[in-house]
Amino acid sequence: MLPYSIYEFYLVMAGMIVLLYGAKKFSRQIDYRWMLGLFNFSFLIFFYPKPLHFFLLLVYAWLMTYLLHKTIKPRKKIWGIFLLLLPMLLVKLDIRFGHYPFELNHLLSFAGLSYASFRMMGCYLDLAPDDAVPGQLDYFNFLSFTPTLLIGPIDKFSRFRESLKSGWQQLNSDAFLEGWHSFLKGFSFKYLLAEIIDRYWLSMFDAGDTSLLAMTNSMYAYYVYLFFDFAGYSHMALGLGKMMGMKVPVNFTNPFVARNPQEFWRSFHISLGDWLKDYFFSPLYLYFSRKKKLKAYPLLRQNLSLFLTFLLMGCWNGFSKNFILSGALFGLYSAVHNTYTVQCKKQGRDLIFSGLSETSIKLISIFILFNLVAFALYIFSGRFPLF
């Protein structure tokens, strides 16, 4: 049983929440971290497909983090990143060794591998030289927290650990009601709006129809469907987390009114945007800034970093053409917008929309970005006829 896949999952989560509130009476005797760990462990053992795969990855990740931080201590953390992401890379690249009668994917792949890999990598990169390696229990809870196990949001270990410390205090009526409202919002998004869009808009034309009307319909319908489906998951995860005493980052607001790529990634899959900025864009920009040949070209450094960041995002989803091209498109959008913004600041005016009112500029910007995003996500979906 995967999270959010069938109604039994919600019954299990309801039972967990009831037991947590019941256990709060014994908060002086029971550590919240152990109680949450017991629930996460139980879900993995009794309900999650391929629990052994998850536990093996967990042991590998913690031991590798410990060795890298305490023993190996590589001068460049890129080697540590490679070792931590090795299981995911082997799956994504579909690498096989020799002519064995099994596929490596079957041995390493499991639902949630990519999100777990993101968390592992972020935890390692955030460790300062004098920091202690995360404890096994906290690390286990961080990777296995049931509401975010499969679909995120992508959390930071430091923030998650702080939430763990005050778990019993956050189990109260106000937090429960806030969580319940978020859960209902997500449930409505996922099982009402996304379902209606899928049945009566996205499926309006046959999948093999390559007419301009069918392609245009699919492009816009998929964008709207993806938002309500994914935002629905995220709001439910946020709500269940709050009801369990844990704070989960907000992952979606309203990307449909974003005026530029920067605003879009601050409202669509926010945790991924923040993660990419912290662990891809910033290190890449720092790397290019150290190159003598690029020191005189700050705009080029920014644009290279932006483009490569989103290209890597596309590769994270998979090495298929549709994923790589969609990531490249988002990188191109960001680089073009960044160049345009810099040039407008140099000229002291808007180079294209000069003379128009702020409202007009805002509406035009929203319209342009909405269509660009819809096209990139259409490529991403794999529905584009060329892919």
C-alpha positions, 0 to 999 in steps of 0.5 A: 500500500503506497501513501495516498493510493487507497482509502485504507491508507487514510484509515491507517493514518487516522489510527496513528493520529488517535494513538499519538493523542492517546500516548500524549498522556504519557509524554513524560515517560515516552519520547515523541521521537520513539513513538513516531519512529514506531509508527513509521516503522510499522507502516513500512513493515506492514503496508509499504511495498519493498520495505527491505529495499527501504531499510537497506537504503537507510543503512547504506545512507547513514553509514555512508554519511558517517564515513564521509563526515567522520572518516573519509572527509573528502575535500570536495563533497561532490564525491560524497554526493555521488556515493549517496546518490549512487543507488538512484543513479544506477536505477535512473541509468538502468545500469546492468553488470554483465549478463545476470538473470536479474535487472538492477532496477528490481534490486534497487528501485522502490517507490520514493527512492528519488525523494529519499535520495534528495533528503540524504544528499541535503542532510549530508551537504548541510553538515558543517565540519564540527557537526555531529552525524545525525542520530540513527533514530532522527535520521530514520524518522527524517527519511521515513516520515509517512505523510511525506514518504512518497511525494514530499515536500522535500524537507531539511533535516535541521528543520525536521529535527527541530519539529521532532523536539517539540512533537508533544507540544505541537499535538494540540487542538489548534494544530489539529484543526489547522491540519484538518483544514489543510487535509480537506483542501488537499483531499478536495484538490486531489479527489474532486478537482483533479479527478474532474479535470482528468475525466472531462477535460484531459481525456476529452481527446484520444491519446493518439490524436495529434490534431492541433486542437487535441494537442492544445487541449492536452497542454493546458489540461495537463498543467491544471491537472498536475497542479491540483493533483500534486498540490492535493498530495502536498496539502494532505501531507501538510495536514496529516503532518500537523495532526501528527505534531510535525510541521511540514513545509508549504509546497504550493500556493498559486502558480497560475498568477506568477509573472516570471520563472522566479515567482513560479518556483516560489509557488509551484513545488516550492520545496524543490525550488528551494532545494535546487537553489541551495544545493545546485544553483548556489554551488554552481554559481560559486564554482563558476565565480572561481573561474578566472575567465568568467569573473568579468561576466557575472550575467553569464555565470548566473545564466549558466548556473540557472540553465544547468540547475534546471537541466539537472532537475530534468535529469533527476526525473529520468534520462528520457528525452521528455524530462531532459528537454522540459528541464532545459526549457525551464532553464532557458526561461529562467536565463532569458528572464534573468538577462531581461531583468538585468538589461532593464535595470541597466536601462532604467526602464522596461525594454518591451512594455515601457509606457504600459500600466503596471496592471497591463504589464502584470496581466501580459506577464502572467499570460506569457508565463502561463503558456510557457510553463504549460508547454514545458510541462506538456513536454514533461508529461510525455504526451507531446507527439514527438516523444 
